[in-house]
């Protein structure tokens, strides 16, 4: 009852997942990202342990096909699950159980993976992919949302709309962007609005955050305030 895209941005190295559904708080259960290693989306009759355990397997350097096999073979409910994985090398694997509700399936591209179930039809995945490819000039987060909105325009979840989410990681363990719309009549439009707000505020501030290379980050408030003011001035 969901569709999602996992992608890697060749320009920045970021890994992102965007997801939408006619169900509450999809961002709380579907997307998992391991910075520098890859992403996992677990959906249909969701098994959160596919993400929890899959994260460990990605860190261990396992191939996505092996991860899918290990996760599904240990789960008696696997025929009601859907899972797809993209690793840092662009390798992809997916599982759609035979009891997932039509339309259901998976689509692989260069540097992206799309999967969905309980959709209006295969055109949802096709149009999501086409838009992702067509909007290569957009910043990564906007590109993922544009792809999802194209899938929605092609029919999306055949039951309607309720929630959406966007998760993006760079090289740090903390997320560069983590947006959730848990219950909304037009969740992807609201997600796009929140992403715009994030560019005016959070995206400016995050450059001062601690990193592994600079554990203190920037703590001088005058420097932070000046950087934020300059960025806001450039946005107007």
Helices and strands as residue ranges (DSSP letters): E 2-8, E 15-21, G 26-28, E 31-34, E 38-44, H 48-59, H 64-73, G 78-80, E 81-87, E 92-96, E 105-109, E 112-117, H 123-134, H 140-153, E 163-169, E 177-181, H 187-200, H 202-205, G 206-208, H 221-235
